[in-house]
Amino acid sequence: MPREAIMETARRVYRRYGFSPIDTPALEHLEILTGKGSEETDRQLYHFIDHGKRPVGMRFDLTVPLARFVAQHISKLGTPFKRYHIAPVWRGENTQAGRYREFVQCDFDTIGTESVVADIETALVIHELLLEIGIDQFQLRINNRQVLSGLLEKLGLAEKSVPVLRSLDKLDKIGRDAVLAEMQQASDIPAESAEQVLKLADVSGDTDAILSQVDALVQGSAKGEEGVHRLRQICEALQASGVPAERYRLDVSIARGLDYYTGVIFETTLGKLPSIGSICSGGRYDNLAGLYTKQHLPGIGASLGLDRLLAAMETLGMIAPVRTPAPVLVVYFDADRLHDYLQLAKVVRAAGIGAELYPEAKKVGVQLKYADQRGFQVALVAGSNELDAGTCQVKNLADKSSSEIPWRDNPQQLIEAIKQIVL
C-alpha cells in the first residue's frame, strides 16, 4: 500500500545513513510540550488532567519528546546520537487536504554535534528520500536562522526576534503587505524596520548572488556572518555531492514557525504542486535539550509529513487505486480442488510475493471483476484439467494477456512469470 511503502522507504534511507529507530511516549507532562513550538502549537495542543491529577499533553511533533528523551539517557546513548522515528502526532488544526488533527511524521535527527557535516547530511537525506519515493520535481529551500537573527541584531530588534520571525514565516501564506502590517502590530516595530527585515524576501539570483547580497545585509553581525558561511558550505557540499542545482535553492525569507530552531532550516516544496506547502521540513535546534539538562546537546533533523505527501501524490495522480497489498489473486475455480489452490498460493507466497485466495468457488468472471476492483496485477486461473497437469494460467490484469505456466514441477518458472508483471 502507498502509505506502508513510503514508510518502508523512509526506514531504508534513514538506516542507510546510520540512523537507529527509537520510540517516545505519545503523552508527555504538559510542561514538556508547552512553550517549545510556537503560540500556535500551544493553542493546538491536546491536553488534559490524567488520573494522577497531572496535566499531560499529546505530542505535537516528535522533536520535543526526543530532546527530553536524549537529555534523560545521553550518558548511555553517547554522541553523536542518530535516530529516526515514524509515528503519529496530534494538533488541533482546521482540517483540509493534507492537514489533519492526527497525522504521521517520519523524523530523523542527529544529536550532540554542531558540525556542518550534520547539516549537509540532513539535506542529502531529504534529497535521497524524495527521489526513492519516486518524486523528482521538488526543490529543497534552505536558510539559516542565524542570518535572520544577525539582521535583527543589526536593526536593534534582537529581543523581538520571536514575533518578527513568526510573522516572516507567513510570507508565502498571506503575502508581503499583510506580513508587513502584522510585523509592525505584533512586534511593535516601526515600518522602516519591518521593511528592512522584508528586504530578505527581495533577495534573488543564483546561489553566489544571494550569498553576496545577504552577506552585505548582515555585515558586522558575527552571528549573521556565521550563518552566511554555513549556507555557503552547505551549498558547496550539495554541488560536490552531485545534487542538481535545480533541486535546491537559498531562500532567506523562510523562517519556520517553530521557535526552537537556531541554525540552518529546510523546507521542501513540490514543483508541480507548490500550494500544498512543505512536505519535508526541519532544521538545527542547538538549545532545545538544554531545557532538560545542563549538558550542551545541539541537534539537527527533519521530518517528512507522510499525510501531506500522500495528499499531494494523490492530487498529482501518482498513487494507483490499489486496495490490496497482495499483487496476485488465486482464482478458486473448482470447489473440489481447494487443497490444490492452497498449494498454488503457498508456492507464490514462499517466493515472497503476496497472494490472496478467493474464498468461494464462484464464476471466474465474478472473481476477475473483484480482482480489478481491488487492484490485483495478476490472476492465477486453473480448472481441473490444468490442476491435473500441474499448470495454471498467469493472467496479466492490466493488458488481459495470459500464458499457461507449469507450477507444480517447476515453481520457479511460475514465479519468474509473475515477477515480469509485478516487479
C-alpha positions in Angstrom: 0.0 0.0 0.0 1.3 3.6 -0.7 1.4 4.6 3.0 3.3 1.5 4.1 5.6 1.7 1.0 6.6 5.3 1.8 7.3 4.5 5.5 9.4 1.5 4.5 11.3 3.7 2.0 12.0 6.2 4.8 13.2 3.5 7.1 15.5 2.2 4.4 17.0 5.6 3.6 17.4 6.6 7.3 19.2 3.3 8.1 21.5 3.8 5.1 22.8 6.9 6.8 23.2 5.3 10.2 20.0 6.4 12.0 18.6 4.0 14.5 14.9 3.5 15.4 13.6 4.7 18.7 10.1 5.5 20.1 9.0 8.0 22.6 5.6 8.3 24.5 2.6 9.8 22.9 1.9 11.6 26.2 4.2 13.9 27.9 4.0 16.1 31.0 2.3 19.3 29.8 5.3 21.4 30.8 7.5 19.4 28.4 5.4 20.4 25.4 4.2 24.0 26.1 6.3 26.9 25.1 8.6 24.8 22.8 7.0 25.2 19.4 5.1 28.5 19.0 2.0 30.2 20.3 0.0 28.4 17.5 1.2 24.9 18.5 0.4 25.7 22.2 -3.2 26.6 21.1 -3.4 23.4 19.0 -2.1 21.2 21.8 -4.4 18.5 23.1 -4.1 18.3 26.8 -6.0 17.1 29.9 -5.7 16.0 33.5 -4.8 12.3 34.0 -5.9 10.0 36.8 -2.9 11.1 38.8 -4.2 14.7 38.7 -1.2 15.6 36.5 -1.6 17.9 33.5 -0.4 16.0 30.4 -0.4 16.6 26.6 -0.3 14.7 23.4 2.9 15.3 21.4 2.5 17.9 18.6 5.8 16.8 17.0 8.5 14.1 17.5 11.4 16.6 18.2 10.4 17.9 21.6 9.9 14.4 23.1 13.3 13.4 21.6 15.0 16.3 23.3 13.6 15.2 26.6 14.5 11.5 25.9 18.1 12.3 24.9 18.6 14.6 28.0 17.5 11.7 30.2 19.5 9.0 28.6 22.5 10.7 26.9 25.0 9.1 29.2 24.1 5.7 27.8 23.4 6.8 24.2 26.7 8.7 23.6 27.2 11.3 21.0 26.7 11.9 18.2 23.4 10.0 18.5 21.4 9.5 15.3 17.8 8.3 15.4 14.7 8.0 13.3 11.1 7.8 14.5 7.9 7.2 12.4 4.8 7.8 14.4 1.6 9.8 14.8 1.4 13.3 16.3 -1.6 15.5 17.2 -2.6 19.1 16.6 -6.0 20.8 16.8 -5.8 22.2 13.3 -8.5 23.2 10.9 -8.6 20.1 8.7 -8.0 20.4 5.0 -6.3 18.4 2.3 -3.0 17.1 3.7 -3.7 18.7 7.1 -5.3 16.6 9.8 -5.6 16.6 13.6 -3.8 13.2 13.7 -1.0 12.7 11.2 2.2 10.7 10.8 5.7 12.2 10.8 8.8 10.4 9.6 11.6 12.1 11.5 15.4 11.7 11.6 17.7 13.6 13.9 21.4 13.9 14.9 22.1 14.9 18.5 25.4 16.0 20.0 27.3 17.8 17.3 27.4 21.3 15.9 29.4 20.2 12.8 28.2 21.5 9.4 28.6 17.8 8.3 25.4 17.0 10.1 23.7 20.0 8.4 24.9 18.7 5.0 23.9 15.2 5.7 20.4 16.3 6.6 20.0 17.9 3.2 21.3 14.8 1.5 18.9 12.5 3.3 15.9 14.7 2.3 17.1 14.7 -1.3 17.6 11.0 -1.4 14.4 10.2 0.4 12.2 12.0 -2.0 13.9 10.5 -5.0 13.5 7.0 -3.7 9.8 7.7 -3.0 9.5 8.5 -6.7 9.4 12.3 -6.7 11.9 14.1 -8.9 10.3 17.5 -9.3 10.9 19.2 -5.9 13.0 22.0 -4.5 14.8 22.0 -1.2 14.7 25.5 0.1 17.5 26.4 2.6 18.0 29.2 5.0 19.8 29.8 8.3 18.1 31.4 11.4 21.5 32.9 12.2 21.1 35.1 9.2 17.7 36.3 10.3 18.9 36.8 13.9 22.0 38.6 12.7 19.9 41.1 10.7 17.6 41.7 13.7 20.7 42.3 15.9 21.9 45.0 13.4 18.4 46.6 13.5 18.3 46.5 17.3 15.4 44.1 17.2 17.1 41.0 18.8 14.7 40.9 21.8 11.7 40.8 19.4 13.1 38.1 17.2 10.3 35.5 18.1 7.3 37.6 17.0 9.2 39.0 14.0 10.2 35.6 12.7 6.7 34.2 13.3 5.3 36.9 11.1 8.0 36.4 8.4 7.2 32.7 8.3 3.7 33.6 6.9 5.1 35.4 3.9 4.0 32.6 1.4 0.6 32.3 3.0 -0.6 35.9 3.4 1.7 38.0 1.2 4.2 40.8 1.8 1.8 43.6 2.7 0.0 41.5 5.3 3.2 40.4 6.8 4.5 44.0 7.0 1.3 45.1 8.8 1.4 42.1 11.2 5.1 42.6 11.9 4.5 46.2 13.0 1.5 45.3 15.1 2.6 42.1 16.7 6.2 43.1 17.3 5.6 46.8 17.8 8.4 47.9 15.5 8.5 50.9 13.1 7.6 50.5 9.5 11.1 51.2 8.3 12.5 48.3 10.5 9.9 45.9 9.2 10.8 47.0 5.6 14.5 46.2 6.4 13.5 42.7 7.5 11.4 42.1 4.4 14.4 43.1 2.2 15.4 39.5 2.7 12.3 38.5 0.6 13.6 40.6 -2.2 17.0 38.9 -2.4 17.2 37.0 -5.7 19.7 35.5 -8.2 21.9 32.4 -8.2 23.5 31.0 -5.0 26.6 33.2 -5.2 24.5 36.3 -5.9 22.2 35.6 -2.9 25.0 34.9 -0.6 26.7 38.2 -1.6 23.5 40.2 -1.0 22.8 38.6 2.3 26.4 39.0 3.4 26.1 42.7 2.9 22.8 42.9 4.9 24.3 41.2 8.0 27.8 42.7 7.7 29.0 43.5 11.3 26.9 40.8 13.0 29.1 37.8 13.9 26.0 35.6 14.2 24.8 36.7 10.8 28.1 36.2 9.1 28.4 32.7 10.6 25.0 31.9 9.1 26.1 33.0 5.7 29.3 31.0 6.0 27.3 27.9 6.9 24.9 28.4 4.0 27.9 28.6 1.6 29.4 25.4 3.0 26.1 23.5 2.6 25.6 24.7 -1.0 29.1 23.8 -2.0 28.8 20.4 -0.4 25.5 19.7 -2.2 27.1 20.6 -5.5 30.1 18.4 -4.7 27.8 15.6 -3.9 26.1 15.7 -7.3 22.8 17.2 -6.2 21.4 19.0 -9.3 21.2 22.8 -8.9 17.5 22.9 -9.7 16.7 20.7 -6.7 17.8 23.2 -4.1 18.0 26.9 -3.6 18.7 29.5 -0.9 15.6 31.2 0.3 16.4 33.7 3.1 12.8 34.6 3.5 11.8 31.3 5.1 11.8 31.2 8.9 10.0 28.1 10.0 7.2 28.6 12.5 8.7 26.7 15.5 10.6 28.8 17.9 13.3 26.2 18.8 15.2 26.5 15.5 18.6 28.2 15.9 20.6 27.5 12.7 20.1 26.0 9.2 16.4 25.4 8.3 14.9 23.4 5.4 11.6 23.4 3.6 10.8 21.2 0.6 8.1 22.0 -2.0 6.8 20.1 -5.0 7.4 21.7 -8.4 4.0 20.6 -9.7 2.1 21.4 -6.6 3.7 24.3 -4.6 0.3 25.2 -2.9 0.5 22.0 -0.8 3.2 23.6 1.3 6.4 22.0 2.6 6.3 18.2 2.6 9.7 17.7 4.4 11.0 20.3 6.8 13.4 20.7 9.6 16.5 22.4 10.9 19.0 22.9 13.6 17.9 23.3 17.2 21.0 23.8 19.4 19.3 24.8 22.7 16.2 22.6 22.9 17.7 19.8 25.0 19.1 22.5 27.3 15.6 22.9 28.8 16.1 19.4 30.4 19.8 19.1 31.1 22.9 21.3 31.8 24.8 19.3 29.2 25.1 21.0 25.8 23.3 18.8 23.3 22.9 20.5 19.9 20.7 18.8 17.4 19.5 18.9 13.8 16.9 16.9 11.9 14.0 16.9 9.5 10.5 15.4 9.2 8.7 14.0 6.2 5.0 14.8 6.5 3.5 11.5 5.4 -0.2 12.5 5.1 0.6 15.8 3.4 2.8 13.9 0.9 0.1 11.3 0.2 -2.4 14.0 -0.4 -0.1 15.7 -2.9 0.7 12.4 -4.6 -3.0 11.6 -4.9 -3.6 15.0 -6.4 -0.8 14.5 -8.9 -2.1 11.1 -9.9 0.9 9.3 -8.6 -1.0 6.8 -6.5 -2.7 3.9 -8.3 -6.1 2.9 -6.9 -4.9 -0.2 -5.2 -6.7 -1.6 -2.2 -4.8 -4.8 -1.6 -1.2 -5.3 -0.5 -1.1 -8.7 -2.4 -0.5 -8.4 -6.2 -1.7 -11.9 -7.0 -5.2 -13.4 -6.8 -5.6 -17.2 -6.9 -8.9 -17.8 -8.6 -11.0 -20.5 -6.8 -12.5 -22.3 -9.8 -13.2 -25.9 -8.8 -14.8 -26.3 -5.4 -13.5 -29.9 -5.1 -9.8 -28.9 -5.6 -9.4 -26.5 -2.6 -6.2 -28.1 -1.5 -4.6 -27.6 -4.9 -5.4 -23.9 -4.8 -4.0 -23.7 -1.3 -0.8 -25.3 -2.6 -0.6 -22.9 -5.5 -1.0 -19.9 -3.2 1.7 -21.3 -0.9 4.2 -21.6 -3.8 3.7 -17.9 -4.6 3.9 -16.7 -1.0 7.1 -18.8 -0.4 8.8 -16.7 -3.1 7.9 -13.5 -1.1 5.1 -12.4 -3.3 1.7 -11.7 -1.7 -1.1 -13.9 -2.9 -4.8 -14.0 -1.9 -7.0 -17.0 -2.5 -10.6 -16.1 -3.3 -12.7 -17.6 -0.5 -15.6 -19.0 -2.6 -15.8 -21.1 -5.8 -17.8 -18.5 -7.8 -17.7 -17.9 -11.6 -14.4 -16.8 -12.9 -15.9 -13.5 -14.2 -17.1 -12.6 -10.7 -13.6 -13.2 -9.3 -11.8 -11.3 -12.1 -14.2 -8.3 -11.5 -13.2 -8.5 -7.8 -9.5 -8.5 -8.9 -10.0 -5.4 -11.0 -11.8 -3.6 -8.2 -9.1 -4.4 -5.6 -6.2 -3.6 -7.9 -4.6 -7.0 -8.3 -2.0 -7.2 -11.0 -2.1 -11.0 -11.7 -4.7 -13.7 -11.5 -3.8 -17.4 -11.5 -6.6 -19.4 -13.1 -6.7 -23.2 -13.1 -9.5 -25.6 -13.7 -9.5 -29.4 -13.2 -7.5 -30.1 -16.4 -4.8 -27.5 -15.5 -4.6 -28.8 -11.9 -4.2 -32.4 -13.1 -1.4 -31.2 -15.4 0.2 -29.1 -12.7 -0.2 -25.9 -14.7 -2.1 -22.6 -14.4 -3.0 -19.6 -16.5 -1.0 -16.5 -15.5 -3.2 -13.6 -16.4 -1.9 -10.1 -16.6 -4.8 -8.0 -15.5 -3.5 -4.8 -17.0 -3.3 -5.9 -20.6 -5.5 -9.0 -20.3 -2.8 -11.3 -21.8 -2.2 -14.8 -20.3 0.1 -17.7 -20.6 0.0 -21.3 -19.3 2.8 -22.0 -16.9 3.8 -25.2 -15.0 3.9 -24.6 -11.3 3.9 -28.0 -9.5 7.1 -29.4 -11.1 8.7 -26.1 -11.9 7.6 -23.5 -9.4 10.4 -21.1 -10.3 9.1 -20.7 -13.8 5.7 -19.6 -12.4 7.5 -17.1 -10.0 9.5 -15.6 -12.9 6.3 -15.2 -15.0 4.7 -13.3 -12.1 7.7 -11.2 -11.4 7.8 -10.0 -15.1 4.4 -8.5 -14.4 4.5 -7.2 -10.8 8.2 -6.3 -10.2 
